[in-house]
Amino acid sequence: MYIHMKLFYPFLFILFVSSCQVRQSNQHTKKSQEFSQGAVVTAHPLASQIGVDILQQNGNVVDAAVAVQFALAVVYPNAGNIGGGGFMVYRDHSGETTSLDFREKAPGKAHRDMYLDKAGEPITDLSLDGQLAAGVPGSVAGMEEAHKKFGSLAWTTLLAPAIALAEQGFALTARQAKEFNAHQERFKRLNKNGAEIIRERPWRAGDIFIQKQLANTLKRIAEKGSAGFYTGETADLIVAEMKRGNGIISHADLKNYRAVWRQPIVGSYKNYSIISMPPPSSGGIALLALLQSVEKYPLQEWGFQSDSTVRAMVEAERRVYADRATHLGDPDFYNVPVAYLTNKAFNQERMKQVSLKKATPSDQVKAAKFPGYESEETTHFCIVDNKGNAVSLTTTLNGSYGAGVWVDGAGFLLNNEMDDFSVKPGTPNLYGLLGGKANAIQPEKRMLSAMSPTIVEENGKLKMVIGTPGGSTIITSVFQGILNVLEFDMDAQASVSAPRFHHQWKPDRIDVEEGAIATDIRQRLEKDGYTQYKRGNIGRMENIIVLPNGKLQVGADPRGDDFAAGY
C-alpha cells in the first residue's frame, strides 16, 4: 500500500504544497498554469496534491476523485465530507458519459410537515441545526459505487492518504483557523459531548488539526467499504447521535441507501456540447436552459459584463429560476418535464418577450406551464487524467459545517440537507430559493439541489471541466464561467477569478460581487428597474481547459485556499 511520505509530517505542510514535483497555479494573476499529463483542482492544497499523487501511481481519474473526496472530508470539514452527498459527471477519453447521484435522502420517518409548528409555519432552525436537519448521507456509497465501476487502484490505497491526514493531523491555513473560531459557539451548543474541533483557546494558522475519531471511521471504511459506514460500529454511532438529539435516521435508512447512476443532461450551445447533472440536481437543466436562452444574443460583441450582456443574462436567470421553483424535484418521485425545460426553441421563444430596456418585475414572471405536469456551502473539484478521462464532482453538507453536529465517536459532521426540501410551498430555504410540491418532503426522497458539475465538449473533443460551490448561486456562476471562456476568451484562471453576479427570480434583485459590473452600468440598471444588492464572494469555481495542443490549463478560485496542481 502506497502512502505519500510527506503525509506523515504535518509540519512540512509548506514544503508539501510547494513540492517541486507539482507546480502551483498562481491564483492571483491572469496567467494560467499548464500541465501535460494530468491536473487536479480542489478547494485545498493537500487534497489537490493527493489527487496528483494518485494519478502518478497510474491511477485513473476516478481513483483520484475517490482519494480527493475522502481527503477533503479531513482537510475541508466545512464542506468536504463523508456525512453529506453530491453528484459526479464522468466522461471517458472516447466520449462516453454518465453521472452518479449520491445525493442524501430523507429518512424513512420524514414527513411533509416535520419542520412546521402547530400553526403550520416553518420552524427555521429545525431544518438547519441539529440532528433532525440531517438526511441519510450518500458520499461513502457514491465513492464505492464509482470505484467499483471505474476504479483501478486498490480501495485501501485511495483511503490511505485521508487516514494519514486525520491520524497525523495537518496544518491549518489562516482562512481555516478563522472559520473554525467563528463557529465555536455553534459547535459547543450542538455538541454537548464535545468534538475534536472544539477548544478553549483560538485556533491559529499553522496549528495541527488531528482527528483520531475520523481516522478510525475511515479505517473501517477502508477495510469494509461502504458496509464499514452504513452498518456496524459507525452506523451504531450515527443512530446513537440521532437519539442524543431529535434526529430520525435509523439503521434501516443507512443500510438501504444506494447511489444511483443516471443519464446526464446533454445539450448544445453553438458548436459546444454541454454535459451536466440531471435531477434531483436542478443544475444541468437550468444551466442548459440559461445557455440556450442567451445563445442568439451577440454576447461576444457586447462584451464581458456590458450593459446589454448583464440584462440578457439576468432576464434569462429570472425565468429559469421561476421554472426551477415549480418543476424540479427527485425524478424517482416526480415527473420532471426535462424535455420541455431543455428545449432550445422554447427557451429562445420565451426570451423574445424580454425587453433589454427595462427590467421585468419578478412578480410578472411565472413558471411555464406544460401539458401533463404540475406546477452556499459546498465544494467542487475537477480532474483530468493522462488518458483524457474527466471528472467534475460537487459535494456538500449544505450549510457551512452542515448541521453543526459531529457524530460522537465517529468524528464527522452531519449534513443539514433537509433544508433543501421545500419545507412549505412558497417559503424560502437557507439560500432564499422557493419550492413547491415537486420538492416536498417525502420518506426516502432526494432533495433538490443546485449543484452543477459540468463538462464541455467542442466538436466531440473534451474542452472544459468546470464547477463551483455556492448554494443557489452555483448555476449562475457556472453559467458565467462557461461564457467567460466560450464568449469572452478568458483563460482558465481568469475565468474563475472574474467577478460575478446572480439573479434567482425571487428575491427580485441582482446580487453583485465586489468588482462585478462597472459603476456606470450599475447606475443605468438601477434606473431601469434592476434592484442590486452588494454582497461578498460568490462561489469558489474550479476549471480545467484542454488546449488545442492537448495541454491542461488550470484555474483555481482565489476566493479561497483553492489549489490547482498537475504534472
C-alpha positions in Angstrom: 0.0 0.0 0.0 1.5 3.4 -1.1 1.3 6.5 1.1 3.0 9.7 0.0 5.7 10.0 2.7 5.1 13.7 3.2 1.7 13.0 4.6 3.4 11.7 7.8 4.9 15.1 8.5 2.3 17.8 9.3 5.0 20.4 10.0 6.2 20.0 6.4 2.9 21.4 5.1 4.5 24.5 3.4 7.1 22.3 1.7 4.4 19.8 0.8 2.2 22.3 -1.1 5.1 23.8 -2.9 6.8 20.5 -3.9 9.0 20.6 -6.9 7.0 17.7 -8.3 3.9 19.7 -8.6 3.6 23.3 -9.8 1.0 25.6 -8.2 -1.2 27.7 -10.3 -0.7 31.4 -9.5 -4.1 32.2 -8.1 -3.8 36.0 -8.4 -2.5 36.5 -11.9 -4.3 36.2 -15.2 -1.8 33.7 -16.5 -2.9 30.1 -16.0 -0.5 27.2 -15.4 -0.5 24.3 -17.8 0.2 20.6 -17.4 0.8 17.9 -19.9 -0.3 14.7 -18.2 -2.9 15.3 -15.6 -4.5 18.1 -13.5 -6.5 18.3 -10.3 -8.2 21.5 -8.9 -9.8 21.4 -5.5 -10.6 23.6 -2.5 -7.5 22.6 -0.5 -3.8 22.2 -1.5 -3.4 18.9 0.3 -6.4 17.4 -1.5 -5.1 18.6 -4.9 -1.7 17.1 -4.1 -3.2 13.7 -3.1 -5.2 13.6 -6.4 -2.0 14.2 -8.4 -0.1 11.5 -6.3 -2.8 9.0 -7.2 -2.6 9.9 -10.9 1.2 9.5 -10.8 0.7 6.0 -9.4 -1.1 5.2 -12.6 -4.5 5.7 -11.0 -7.2 6.9 -13.3 -9.4 10.0 -12.9 -12.0 8.1 -10.7 -9.3 6.7 -8.5 -8.1 10.3 -8.0 -11.6 11.5 -7.4 -12.2 9.0 -4.6 -8.9 9.8 -2.9 -9.7 13.6 -3.2 -13.2 13.1 -1.8 -12.0 11.4 1.3 -9.1 13.8 1.7 -11.5 16.8 1.6 -13.5 15.1 4.4 -10.4 15.5 6.5 -8.9 18.8 5.4 -12.0 20.8 4.4 -14.7 19.9 7.0 -16.9 22.9 6.3 -18.0 21.1 3.0 -15.8 18.1 2.3 -17.5 15.2 3.9 -18.4 11.6 4.4 -21.6 12.7 6.2 -23.1 14.5 3.2 -23.6 13.7 -0.5 -23.1 15.0 -4.0 -23.0 14.5 -7.8 -20.4 13.3 -10.2 -20.3 13.8 -14.0 -17.9 11.5 -15.8 -16.6 11.5 -19.4 -14.1 8.9 -20.6 -11.5 9.5 -23.3 -13.7 8.1 -26.0 -16.6 10.5 -25.2 -18.8 8.1 -23.3 -20.6 9.9 -20.4 -22.5 9.1 -17.3 -23.4 10.7 -14.0 -23.6 9.4 -10.4 -26.2 10.6 -7.9 -25.1 10.2 -4.3 -27.3 12.9 -3.0 -28.7 12.5 0.5 -32.2 11.1 1.1 -34.9 11.9 3.5 -35.1 9.3 6.4 -38.0 6.9 6.5 -39.7 8.8 9.3 -39.6 12.1 7.4 -42.9 13.8 6.5 -44.2 16.9 4.8 -44.9 18.9 8.0 -41.9 17.9 10.1 -40.5 21.4 10.3 -43.8 23.3 10.9 -45.3 24.5 14.1 -48.9 24.0 15.2 -49.9 27.0 13.1 -48.3 25.5 10.0 -45.4 27.9 10.0 -41.8 26.9 9.5 -39.5 26.5 12.5 -36.4 27.6 10.6 -33.7 26.2 13.0 -35.1 22.7 12.9 -34.0 22.2 9.3 -30.6 23.9 9.7 -29.2 22.9 13.1 -29.0 19.6 15.0 -29.7 16.0 14.2 -33.2 16.5 12.7 -31.7 18.6 9.9 -29.7 15.6 8.5 -30.6 13.5 5.5 -29.2 10.0 5.0 -25.5 10.5 3.9 -24.5 9.4 0.4 -20.9 10.2 -0.1 -19.4 6.9 1.0 -21.8 4.8 -1.1 -21.2 7.1 -4.0 -17.4 6.7 -3.8 -17.6 3.0 -3.5 -20.0 2.8 -6.5 -17.7 5.0 -8.6 -14.7 2.8 -7.7 -16.5 -0.4 -8.5 -17.4 0.8 -11.9 -14.3 2.7 -13.0 -11.6 2.4 -10.4 -8.2 0.6 -11.0 -6.2 1.0 -7.8 -7.0 -0.8 -4.6 -9.7 0.8 -2.4 -7.3 0.8 0.6 -4.7 2.8 -1.4 -7.2 5.5 -2.1 -8.2 5.9 1.5 -4.7 5.7 2.9 -3.8 9.4 2.4 -7.0 10.6 4.2 -6.4 8.3 7.1 -2.9 9.6 7.5 -4.0 13.2 7.4 -6.7 12.5 10.0 -4.4 10.5 12.3 -1.2 12.6 12.0 -3.0 15.9 11.5 -2.4 18.8 9.1 -1.5 22.5 9.4 -4.5 24.9 9.3 -4.4 27.7 6.9 -5.2 31.2 8.2 -8.6 31.0 6.5 -9.4 27.7 8.2 -8.4 28.9 11.6 -10.6 32.0 11.2 -13.6 29.8 10.1 -13.1 27.3 13.0 -13.1 30.1 15.5 -16.2 31.8 14.0 -18.2 28.6 14.5 -17.0 27.6 18.0 -20.1 28.8 19.9 -22.4 26.9 17.5 -20.2 23.7 17.8 -20.3 24.0 21.6 -24.1 24.4 21.6 -24.8 21.5 19.4 -22.1 19.0 20.6 -22.6 18.5 24.4 -20.1 15.6 24.4 -17.5 17.8 22.7 -15.7 17.4 19.4 -12.1 17.5 18.2 -12.7 20.9 16.6 -13.8 22.5 19.8 -11.2 24.0 22.1 -10.9 26.9 24.5 -8.0 28.9 23.0 -8.5 30.2 19.4 -7.2 28.2 16.5 -4.3 29.8 14.7 -2.7 29.4 11.2 -0.2 26.5 11.4 -2.0 24.7 14.3 -2.1 21.0 13.7 -5.6 19.6 13.5 -5.8 15.9 14.5 -9.0 13.9 14.1 -8.5 10.5 15.7 -12.2 9.5 15.7 -12.4 10.3 12.0 -9.3 8.3 11.3 -10.9 5.3 12.9 -14.1 5.7 10.9 -12.0 6.0 7.7 -10.1 2.8 8.7 -13.4 0.9 9.0 -14.5 2.2 5.5 -11.1 1.2 4.1 -11.4 -2.3 5.5 -15.1 -3.0 4.8 -16.1 -0.5 2.1 -19.5 1.2 2.5 -20.5 -1.6 4.9 -18.0 0.0 7.3 -20.1 3.1 7.3 -23.7 2.1 6.8 -23.6 -0.9 9.1 -21.7 -2.0 12.2 -19.9 0.4 14.6 -20.2 3.6 12.5 -23.9 3.0 11.9 -24.4 2.4 15.6 -22.6 5.7 16.4 -24.8 7.6 13.9 -28.0 6.2 15.3 -26.8 6.9 18.9 -26.2 10.5 17.8 -29.7 10.7 16.4 -31.1 9.7 19.8 -29.0 12.3 21.6 -30.9 15.0 19.7 -34.2 14.8 17.8 -32.8 13.0 14.7 -34.7 10.3 12.9 -32.1 8.5 10.8 -32.4 4.7 11.5 -30.2 1.6 10.9 -32.6 0.7 8.2 -32.2 4.1 6.5 -28.5 3.7 6.5 -28.5 0.0 5.3 -30.9 0.8 2.5 -29.1 3.7 1.0 -27.9 3.3 -2.6 -26.1 5.7 -5.0 -27.7 5.9 -8.5 -26.3 6.1 -12.0 -28.2 8.5 -14.2 -28.1 9.7 -17.8 -26.6 13.2 -17.8 -28.3 16.3 -19.2 -26.8 16.8 -22.6 -27.5 19.7 -25.0 -25.8 22.2 -27.2 -24.6 25.8 -27.1 -23.5 26.8 -30.5 -20.9 24.2 -31.6 -20.3 23.1 -28.0 -21.8 20.2 -26.2 -22.8 20.8 -22.5 -22.8 17.7 -20.2 -24.2 18.2 -16.7 -26.1 16.7 -13.8 -29.8 15.6 -14.2 -32.4 15.8 -11.4 -32.5 15.6 -8.5 -30.0 18.3 -9.3 -31.6 21.3 -11.0 -28.1 22.3 -12.2 -27.9 20.6 -15.6 -31.4 21.6 -16.7 -31.1 25.2 -15.5 -27.6 25.7 -16.9 -28.6 24.4 -20.3 -31.7 26.5 -20.3 -29.7 29.6 -19.5 -27.2 29.0 -22.2 -30.0 28.3 -24.8 -31.7 31.5 -23.7 -28.8 33.7 -24.5 -27.4 31.8 -27.4 -28.7 34.2 -30.1 -27.6 37.3 -28.4 -24.3 38.8 -29.6 -22.6 38.5 -26.2 -19.1 38.4 -27.6 -19.7 41.6 -29.5 -21.4 43.3 -26.5 -18.5 42.2 -24.2 -18.0 40.9 -20.7 -20.5 42.4 -18.2 -21.5 45.1 -20.6 -24.9 46.7 -20.0 -26.7 44.5 -22.6 -24.9 41.4 -21.6 -25.9 41.7 -18.0 -29.5 42.5 -18.9 -29.8 39.5 -21.2 -28.3 37.1 -18.6 -30.4 38.4 -15.7 -33.6 38.1 -17.6 -32.7 34.6 -18.6 -31.9 33.7 -15.0 -35.2 35.3 -13.8 -37.2 32.9 -16.0 -35.2 29.8 -15.5 -35.3 30.1 -11.7 -39.0 30.6 -11.8 -39.3 27.2 -13.6 -36.8 25.6 -11.2 -39.1 26.5 -8.2 -42.1 24.8 -9.8 -40.9 21.9 -11.9 -37.8 20.4 -10.4 -37.5 17.6 -7.9 -36.4 14.0 -7.4 -37.3 12.2 -10.6 -38.0 9.0 -8.7 -40.9 10.8 -7.1 -41.9 13.5 -9.5 -42.3 13.5 -13.3 -39.8 16.3 -14.2 -40.5 17.8 -17.6 -36.9 17.6 -18.7 -37.6 17.7 -22.5 -39.7 20.9 -22.2 -37.3 22.7 -19.9 -34.3 21.9 -22.1 -36.0 22.6 -25.4 -33.9 25.3 -27.2 -36.9 26.6 -29.2 -39.0 27.0 -26.1 -36.2 28.9 -24.2 -35.4 31.2 -27.1 -39.0 31.9 -27.8 -39.5 32.9 -24.2 -36.7 35.4 -24.4 -38.4 37.1 -27.3 -40.8 38.6 -24.7 -37.8 40.2 -22.9 -37.1 43.9 -23.2 -33.5 44.9 -22.6 -34.5 48.5 -21.9 -36.4 47.8 -18.7 -36.4 45.1 -16.0 -39.3 42.6 -15.9 -40.6 42.5 -12.3 -40.3 39.0 -11.0 -43.9 39.1 -9.8 -44.8 39.2 -13.5 -42.7 36.2 -14.4 -44.4 32.8 -13.8 -43.2 29.3 -14.3 -44.0 27.9 -17.7 -47.0 25.5 -17.9 -46.5 22.2 -19.7 -49.2 19.6 -20.7 -49.5 16.9 -18.1 -47.2 18.4 -15.4 -47.9 20.1 -12.1 -47.0 23.2 -11.5 -23.9 28.1 -0.2 -21.7 25.7 1.5 -20.4 23.1 -1.0 -17.1 22.2 -2.6 -16.2 21.2 -6.1 -13.3 19.6 -7.8 -12.2 18.9 -11.4 -9.8 16.2 -12.5 -8.4 15.1 -15.9 -6.0 12.2 -16.2 -3.3 11.4 -18.8 -5.8 9.4 -21.0 -8.2 12.3 -21.2 -10.8 10.9 -18.8 -12.6 13.6 -16.9 -14.5 14.0 -13.6 -16.5 17.0 -12.5 -17.7 16.4 -8.9 -19.6 18.6 -6.5 -20.2 17.5 -2.9 -21.8 19.2 0.1 -23.1 19.3 3.6 -25.4 22.2 2.6 -24.7 25.0 5.0 -21.2 25.6 6.2 -20.3 22.7 8.6 -23.7 21.2 7.8 -25.9 20.7 10.9 -23.0 21.6 13.1 -23.1 18.2 14.8 -20.1 15.9 14.9 -21.1 12.2 15.3 -19.7 11.4 18.7 -17.1 8.7 18.5 -17.1 8.8 14.6 -15.6 12.3 14.2 -17.5 13.5 11.1 -20.1 16.2 10.5 -23.8 15.6 9.8 -25.3 17.4 6.8 -28.3 19.8 7.1 -29.6 18.9 3.6 -33.3 18.5 4.7 -33.4 22.3 4.4 -33.1 21.8 0.6 -36.6 20.4 0.5 -39.5 22.7 0.2 -40.4 22.9 3.9 -43.5 24.7 3.0 -44.6 25.9 -0.5 -43.5 29.5 -1.0 -41.2 29.6 2.0 -37.5 30.3 1.1 -34.8 28.0 2.2 -31.3 28.9 3.6 -30.4 30.3 0.1 -33.6 32.2 -0.5 -34.8 29.6 -3.0 -38.5 28.8 -3.3 -40.0 25.4 -4.0 -43.3 23.6 -4.3 -44.9 20.2 -4.5 -42.2 18.8 -6.8 -39.7 19.2 -3.9 -41.9 18.5 -0.9 -40.6 16.2 1.8 -41.3 12.5 1.4 -39.6 9.5 3.0 -36.5 8.2 1.0 -36.8 11.1 -1.4 -33.7 13.1 -2.5 -33.9 16.8 -2.0 -33.5 19.2 -4.9 -30.0 20.7 -5.5 -28.4 23.5 -7.5 -25.1 21.6 -7.8 -23.9 21.7 -11.4 -20.8 19.7 -12.1 -20.3 20.2 -15.8 -18.1 19.0 -18.7 -18.0 20.9 -22.1 -17.0 19.3 -25.5 -16.0 21.1 -28.6 -16.6 19.2 -31.9 -16.7 16.0 -29.9 -13.5 16.6 -28.0 -13.0 17.4 -24.3 -12.9 21.2 -23.9 -13.5 22.0 -20.3 -14.3 20.6 -16.8 -15.9 23.2 -14.5 -18.0 23.6 -11.4 -18.4 25.6 -8.1 -20.0 25.6 -4.7 -22.3 28.4 -3.7 -25.8 27.3 -2.9 -28.4 29.0 -5.2 -25.5 30.8 -7.0 -23.9 27.6 -8.3 -25.9 27.6 -11.6 -25.4 31.2 -12.5 -21.7 31.0 -11.6 -21.1 28.0 -13.8 -23.2 29.8 -16.5 -20.8 32.8 -16.3 -17.7 30.6 -16.1 -18.6 28.9 -19.3 -19.4 32.1 -21.1 -16.2 33.7 -19.8 -14.3 31.0 -21.8 -16.5 30.4 -24.8 -17.6 34.1 -25.5 -15.1 36.3 -23.7 -11.9 34.4 -24.5 -10.7 34.1 -20.9 -8.1 31.5 -19.9 -8.9 29.1 -17.1 -7.5 31.2 -14.2 -9.2 34.4 -15.5 -12.5 32.6 -15.9 -12.7 31.6 -12.3 -11.2 34.8 -10.9 -13.6 37.2 -12.7 -16.2 38.9 -10.5 -19.7 37.5 -10.7 -23.3 38.5 -10.3 -26.5 36.5 -9.6 -30.3 36.6 -10.0 -32.7 33.8 -8.9 -36.1 35.2 -9.7 -37.0 35.9 -6.0 -36.0 38.0 -4.2 -36.2 40.3 -7.2 -32.6 41.7 -7.1 -29.2 41.2 -8.7 -26.6 40.1 -6.2 -23.4 41.8 -7.2 -20.0 40.7 -6.0 -17.3 43.2 -5.2 -15.8 44.3 -8.6 -18.6 43.0 -10.7 -20.5 45.2 -13.2 -18.9 48.7 -13.7 -20.4 51.5 -11.6 -21.9 53.4 -14.6 -23.6 50.3 -15.8 -25.0 49.6 -12.3 -26.4 53.1 -12.3 -28.2 52.6 -15.6 -29.5 49.2 -14.5 -30.9 50.7 -11.3 -32.6 53.4 -13.3 -34.3 50.8 -15.4 -35.7 48.8 -12.5 -32.9 46.4 -11.7 -32.5 46.4 -7.9 -29.0 45.5 -6.8 -27.5 44.1 -3.7 -23.8 44.3 -2.9 -22.5 41.1 -1.3 -19.3 39.2 -0.6 -17.8 36.3 -2.5 -19.9 34.3 -4.9 -18.8 30.7 -5.1 -15.3 29.1 -5.4 -15.0 27.9 -9.0 -12.6 25.4 -10.4 -11.8 25.0 -14.1 -9.6 22.8 -16.4 -9.4 23.7 -20.1 -8.0 21.4 -22.7 -5.9 23.5 -25.1 -5.6 22.7 -28.8 -2.1 21.3 -28.2 -3.5 18.9 -25.6 -2.1 20.6 -22.5 -4.3 21.1 -19.5 -4.8 24.7 -18.4 -6.0 25.1 -14.8 -7.8 27.7 -12.8 -8.4 27.6 -9.0 -10.6 30.3 -7.4 -8.6 32.9 -5.5 -11.7 33.4 -3.2 -10.5 30.5 -1.1 -7.5 28.3 -0.4 -8.2 26.6 -3.7 -5.2 25.0 -5.4 -4.5 23.8 -8.9 -1.9 21.1 -9.3 -0.7 18.7 -12.0 2.2 17.1 -13.7 
